[in-house]
Amino acid sequence: MALEVVEYTDPACPWAWGSEPKFRWLRAKLEARPGLDLRWRRVYGILFDDNEDPAPDPAAEAAWYDQFVAGVAGHTAAPHAPRLAWVTRTSWPASAAAKAAEAQGSRLAERVLRRLRETTFVLGTPADDTPGVLAAVGDLPGLDVGLLLAAMDSEPVRQAVRDDWRETRRPCAEVLDISAPGPHSGRAKHLEHHVRYALPTLAFTGPRGRFVVPGWRPLDEYAGAVRAATDVVLDAAPPLTPAEALDRFGSLTEPELVLLTGRPEAPREAVAVGPLWTDRHNAAHYVPARGNSAARIDSP
C-alpha cells in the first residue's frame, strides 16, 4: 500500500521548526510500518522571497522578528536562538540546497535541511546565501559538498524550486476558508499577489483519498489523516529508543527526544550543544556560530 506525504515548508519557518518533533515521530512510525510504501516529498514555499524590499532598519527588524519567533516558541515549545543576528534575507539558497541534497539520498537530505533550520533557530545566523549554506552543511558526514554546491546552481534544481514556489501558491480548496481557532490555523495566506499554503502543511494521499492537515495541529490530527488515507492506525507508543533516535536523526531537541522516545534522557554517548543533543563528531560543528556567540558545548 502506498502513502504519499507532501510537506509544504521552508527552512526558516518557525512553525515548521516547532512541528519537527511531530513530523519526525510520523516519519519514524510510518517507516517502520510493514507493507507501507511511503513517499515523503518536501515542497519549499519560499517564505522569504527575493523580490521583497529590504528593511530600512535591519537591526530593528531582527529584534521584532526575534520576539515573533519567541512567541511562536511559546506555543510549540521549540528552542530558539538567544539572539537572532538578522532576519532571513531570502529563502532561495537554503531551499535550493535542501532540494539539491535529495540527489544524495533522503536521509542525507533530511540532515541538510535540519542543519539549515538550525542556523536560524539554534545559532541565530540564518543560512541565506551560499557561504551560509556551506558553513551549515560543509562538515556534514557523508555529504558530497562539491556536488551539492554545483547542484544548487544548476538549472534543474533552480527549476525544481521555482516549481515548488508555484505549487505552494496553488493551495487546495480545503485550506482556503479555515475558521478553526488557534495561533496558526493553517488557513491559506493571502499575499499581495498570491495565495499560498500556510507553512507547514501536510497533505496525505493514499488509497482512500487525500487529507490535508495545515498549520499548527496536534499529533492526533496527523495520525487521523494517515488512518483516513490508508486505514493504517498509528499507536501512541514512542517509536525509538534514545540511541536509535540520535542515530536516525543526528540532532535532537528535548521535545523531539520526549516524543520519539517517551523520556527526556539522552543516550549516554550524546553531547549537549545549547538546546540540542548530538554526537561528539557533530558537536564541534556548532561552535563557534557565525556572528553569534550564543552556541556552546556543555558537558554530557
N, C-alpha and C positions, 0 to 999 in steps of 0.2 A: 504494500500500500504506500502511495506517495503523499507527501505533505510538503507544500512549498510555503515558506515563511518569507515575506518581503518586509524588510525593516527600513523604513524611511528615517534617515538620521543625519547627523552632522558631527564631525569630531569635536566641535566647540559648543555643542548644545548642552546646557546644564541639566535639562530634564532627561536627555538621553544618558548622560553620565549618571544621574541618580537612578535610572532604570536598569543599569548594568547588573545589579545583583539578581533581579528577576529574569533578565534575558539570559544571563549565564546559567541560572537554575533551569530555565526552559531548554537551553541547548543541551545541558548535561542529561536531563531526563529524556529528551527526545532521541539523543544519540544512543542511549542505552536501550531503547525500545526495540525488541526483536521484530523483524519483519517490516519496519517502518523505513521507507526511503525518504530521508529528509534532505530538502534543499533549502538552505538559508541564504537569501540574496539581500545584499545591502544596496540601498539606493541613496546616494548622497544629495541632500536637498539644498546645499549651499545657503546656510543661514546668513553668512556674511558675504555679500556679493561684491564683485569688482566695481560695479557702477555706483556704489554708494559714496556720497560726499564725505570727505574726511571731517572729523570733529574739529571745531575751532579751538577747543581746549582739550587735548588728548588726556592730560592728567585728570581733569575733572570728569571726563567721560569714563576713564578707568575706575575712578573712585565710585562713581554712580553704579557702574556695571558690577563692580565688586560687591556692592550691597545687594544688587539684584541676585547675584549668584548665591550670596549668603541666605537670602530669602527663600530661594528655591531649595537650598540645602536644609532649611528648616522644615520643609515638607518631606524631602527624600532621605534625610539623614546621611547623605553622601558627604565625604570630606571635601573641603575646598581650600585653596591656597591661602595662607595668611595675608598675602597681598598680591593683587593682580597688577603686574607691571604695565600692561596695556591691554586694550580690547583687541580681539582678533581683527586684523585689517581686511582679511579675505579668507574664505573657506576653501578656495580653489586648490592651493598647493597641497594641503593636508588631504583633501578629498581625492586628488589625483594620486597621491602616494598610497592611500588606502586602496584605491581601485587598482593601481598598478601591482600592488603586493599580492593580489588574488592569483596572479600567474605563478606565484611561488608556493601555492597551497593555501587551503582555507585556514589551517591552524596558524600558520605564519602571518597570514593577512590579519587575523584577529589580534595577534601580538602587536603588529604595526599600528593598527587602529587604536589599540589600548595605549600604547606609548604616546600617540598623538593626542589622545584625550588628556592624558596625564600632564602634558605640557601646560595646559590651561588650568586644570583643576587640582593638581598637586604642586607643580612647580611655579605656576603663576606667570609663565612666559610662553604664550601661545605659539605654536609652530605654524606661522602664517607665511613663510617664504621657504625657498629651497634650503638655505643654511639652517633654518629652524627644524625642518624635516630631518635633515642629516644629523643634527645634534640629537634629535629624539630617537632615531632608529639606527644610527650608524654602527652601534655596538651590539645590535640585537643578534643573539646567537642563531646561526643558520641562515641569516638573511644575506642574499647577494646584493650588496648595497649599490654597486655599479649598475647592475641590471635594473634595480628599482629606479635609480635616478634617470637612467636612459628612458625607461618606460614612462616615467612621469611626463616627460616632454614629447612623447610620441603622439602622433595623430590618432591612433586607435584609442589610447587612454583618454586623451582630451575629448574625443568624440563620445566616449562612454560616459564621461562626467557631464558633458552637455546633455546627453540623453537622460541621465539621472535628473538633472535640473528640470528638464521638460516634464518628465514623468511625475516628479513631485508636485508640479504645478498643474496637474490634471487630476485633482482629487476625486475619489468616488463619491457617489451621491450620499452614501451613509454618513459622511462626516461634514456635510455642508451646513446642516442646521441642528447641530447637537445643542441641547439645552441642559445637559447634566451639570450638577453642581461640582464644585471642586476648584482647586487652584489652577488646573491645566486640563480642561475638559476634553481636549482633542478636537474641538471644532476647527475646521479649516481656517487658515489665516488669510484674511483679505488684505493684500498688499496694494501698493499704489497702482500697479499694472497687472497684477496676477492674483490668483488664489492658489494656495499650496497646502499640502498636508501639514498639520501640526507635527512637530518633532518631539519625541519619536512617535511613529505609528507603526503597528504591526498588522499585516494582512495575512491571514491563514487560508490557504486554498487546498482542499482535499476532495475526496470522492463525494462528500455531501455538500460541497459548495464553498463559497468564500465568506469569511467572517473577519471583520475589522475591529481592532482594539486600538483606539487612538489616545494620545496624550498620556497623562499620569494616571494609571489604573492599578487596582490591587491585583495581586498574583492570581487570584482565583478567576479573574476575567480572562486572563491569557489561557489558563488551563481549560476554562469553559469553551473558549474558541477552538482549542485543539480538539476537544470532545465533539463539538458541533461539526467540525470539518471532517473528522475521521472516525468518530466513536471511540477513540483512544482515551482512556481515563488515566490521568496522571495523579498518583497518590502524593500526599504531602511529605513523605519521608525524605530527609536530606539525601541527595544523590551521590555524594562523595565523602570520603574521609578527608581530614585536613591535608595529609600528604598528597592525596590524589588531586585535590583542588589546586594546590600550589603547582604541582606538575602539569596539570591541564591548562591552567590559565597564566601562570608566571608571576603575576602580582595580584594581591587581594586586599580589598578594604575590609574593615570589620563587618559592615553589613553583608558583604559578599561571603565572608567566612561563616557567619552565623547562618545565612540562608542555605548555603551549599553543604555545610557540614553539621548544622544543628548545634554548634557551640562556638564560643569566641576564641578558643585557644588555638593558636597557630601551631603547625608542626615544629618539632624540636630544631629542625635544620633551617627554619625560616629566620630572616633578619628583618627587624622593624626599620623602615625608612620613612620617617614622618608618619603619615596616616596609612602607609602601605605595609604589607608583609610580602617579602620576596625572598629569593635565594641569594646566597653570597655572591655569586657571579654577577647577577643583575643589580645588586645593591649599589655597586660602585657607579652605575650609570647616573644615579640621582644626585650626586654631589660632585662639583657644585652645579647648581641650577644656573641657566643663562640669565644673567642680570637680576638674580633674586637669591638672597642668602637664606631663604626660609627652609630649604630642604636640609635634612641632616640624617645621618645614620645613627640609630640608637642601638644599644647592646641588646642581644637576643634574650 
